[in-house]
Amino acid sequence: MTKSMRIVVLLLAALLGLIAPALAADDVATAQGVISSQVEAFGRDDAAAAYSYAAPAIREMFPQADIFMSMVQNSYAPVYRHKSFKFGEARVAGDTVAQRVHIVDANGEAWEALYTLEREADGSLKIIGCVLLKTGHAV
C-alpha cells in the first residue's frame, strides 16, 4: 500500500469514526422527539396521536387507540400525568434506541422509565416498550 493510499484509508476511517457518533446523536434526538410527542398527546388525552407513536408489536397487543390509552392510564400513571419529565442517558445499538427518563409523578414521587424504540421499515422510530420503576430500583 502506498503512502497516499494509507492516508486515504486513515482519512476514511477517521470520517467514519466521526459519522457514527453523529448518527447516534441524531437517533437519540429523534427518539426523544417521539417520546416527547407521545407524552404531550397523553397530556391532551389524544389517544389517536399517542397511539401513532407505538410500534406495530404494541399495536397488536392493543388493537385500538382507546384500549392503548386505558392501559397507559392504569399501568403508567407517572408517564400519563406528571410534574416533571427529564431525559437521562441514552444508548443506540443498531436500529434500537434505549432512553432513560426521570419522572416526578403528580404526587411528587420519583420514577425512572426506560423507553426502547426501534427503527421501522419506513425509517421512523416507534416505541416498542417502556419499563417504569420507582427511583431507587435498577432499571
C-alpha positions as CSV (number, residue, x, y, z in Angstrom):
1,M,0.0,0.0,0.0
2,T,1.4,3.4,-1.0
3,K,1.7,6.3,1.4
4,S,-1.1,8.2,-0.4
5,M,-3.4,5.1,-0.1
6,R,-2.7,4.8,3.6
7,I,-3.6,8.5,4.1
8,V,-6.9,8.0,2.2
9,V,-7.7,4.9,4.3
10,L,-6.8,6.7,7.5
11,L,-8.9,9.7,6.5
12,L,-11.9,7.5,5.6
13,A,-11.6,5.7,8.9
14,A,-11.4,9.0,10.8
15,L,-14.5,10.3,8.9
16,L,-16.4,7.1,9.6
17,G,-15.5,7.4,13.3
18,L,-17.0,10.9,13.3
19,I,-20.1,10.0,11.4
20,A,-21.2,7.1,13.6
21,P,-21.5,9.2,16.8
22,A,-23.3,11.9,14.8
23,L,-25.8,9.4,13.5
24,A,-26.3,8.1,17.1
25,A,-26.9,11.6,18.3
26,D,-29.4,12.1,15.6
27,D,-31.2,8.9,16.6
28,V,-31.2,10.0,20.2
29,A,-32.7,13.4,19.3
30,T,-35.3,11.7,17.1
31,A,-36.2,9.2,19.9
32,Q,-36.6,12.0,22.4
33,G,-38.8,13.8,20.0
34,V,-41.0,10.7,19.6
35,I,-41.2,10.2,23.4
36,S,-42.0,13.9,24.0
37,S,-44.7,13.9,21.3
38,Q,-46.4,10.9,22.8
39,V,-46.2,12.3,26.3
40,E,-47.7,15.6,25.0
41,A,-50.5,13.6,23.4
42,F,-51.2,11.9,26.7
43,G,-51.4,15.3,28.3
44,R,-54.1,16.3,25.8
45,D,-55.9,12.9,26.2
46,D,-55.3,12.5,22.4
47,A,-55.4,8.7,22.2
48,A,-55.0,8.6,18.4
49,A,-51.9,10.7,18.5
50,A,-50.3,8.9,21.4
51,Y,-51.1,5.5,19.7
52,S,-49.4,6.7,16.5
53,Y,-46.0,6.5,18.2
54,A,-46.4,2.9,19.2
55,A,-44.6,0.2,17.3
56,P,-46.6,-2.5,15.4
57,A,-46.0,-5.1,18.2
58,I,-47.6,-2.7,20.7
59,R,-50.5,-2.1,18.3
60,E,-51.0,-5.9,18.0
61,M,-51.3,-6.1,21.8
62,F,-53.6,-3.1,22.0
63,P,-55.6,-3.1,18.7
64,Q,-57.4,0.2,19.3
65,A,-56.2,3.6,20.5
66,D,-58.7,3.8,23.3
67,I,-57.6,0.4,24.7
68,F,-53.9,1.5,24.5
69,M,-54.8,4.8,26.3
70,S,-56.7,2.9,29.0
71,M,-53.6,0.7,29.6
72,V,-51.4,3.7,29.9
73,Q,-53.7,5.5,32.3
74,N,-53.9,2.4,34.5
75,S,-50.4,1.0,34.3
76,Y,-48.2,4.0,33.5
77,A,-49.8,6.8,35.5
78,P,-46.5,8.6,36.1
79,V,-46.0,8.8,32.3
80,Y,-49.6,9.8,31.7
81,R,-49.7,12.6,34.3
82,H,-46.6,14.0,35.9
83,K,-44.9,17.1,37.3
84,S,-41.6,16.7,35.6
85,F,-40.2,14.6,32.7
86,K,-36.5,14.8,32.0
87,F,-34.4,12.8,29.6
88,G,-31.4,10.9,31.0
89,E,-28.8,8.7,29.5
90,A,-29.5,7.1,26.0
91,R,-27.8,4.3,24.1
92,V,-28.0,3.4,20.5
93,A,-27.4,-0.1,19.2
94,G,-28.1,-0.6,15.5
95,D,-31.7,0.2,14.9
96,T,-32.6,0.4,18.6
97,V,-32.5,3.3,21.0
98,A,-32.8,2.9,24.8
99,Q,-33.7,6.2,26.5
100,R,-33.8,6.7,30.3
101,V,-36.3,9.3,31.6
102,H,-36.5,10.7,35.1
103,I,-40.1,11.4,36.1
104,V,-41.8,13.0,39.1
105,D,-45.4,11.9,39.2
106,A,-48.4,14.0,40.1
107,N,-48.0,13.1,43.7
108,G,-44.3,14.1,43.8
109,E,-42.8,10.6,43.8
110,A,-39.7,10.0,41.7
111,W,-39.7,7.3,38.9
112,E,-37.4,6.2,36.2
113,A,-38.6,5.0,32.8
114,L,-36.6,3.1,30.3
115,Y,-38.1,3.6,26.8
116,T,-37.0,1.4,23.9
117,L,-37.6,2.5,20.4
118,E,-36.9,0.7,17.1
119,R,-36.4,1.8,13.6
120,E,-39.3,0.8,11.3
121,A,-39.2,-0.1,7.6
122,D,-40.2,3.4,6.7
123,G,-37.2,4.8,8.7
124,S,-39.3,6.2,11.6
125,L,-38.6,5.3,15.2
126,K,-41.5,3.8,17.2
127,I,-41.8,3.0,20.9
128,I,-41.6,-0.8,21.4
129,G,-41.6,-0.7,25.2
130,C,-41.4,1.2,28.5
131,V,-40.2,-0.1,31.8
132,L,-41.3,2.0,34.8
133,L,-39.8,1.7,38.2
134,K,-39.7,3.9,41.3
135,T,-36.4,5.6,41.8
136,G,-34.0,3.5,43.9
137,H,-34.7,0.4,41.8
138,A,-32.4,-0.6,39.0
139,V,-33.9,-0.3,35.5
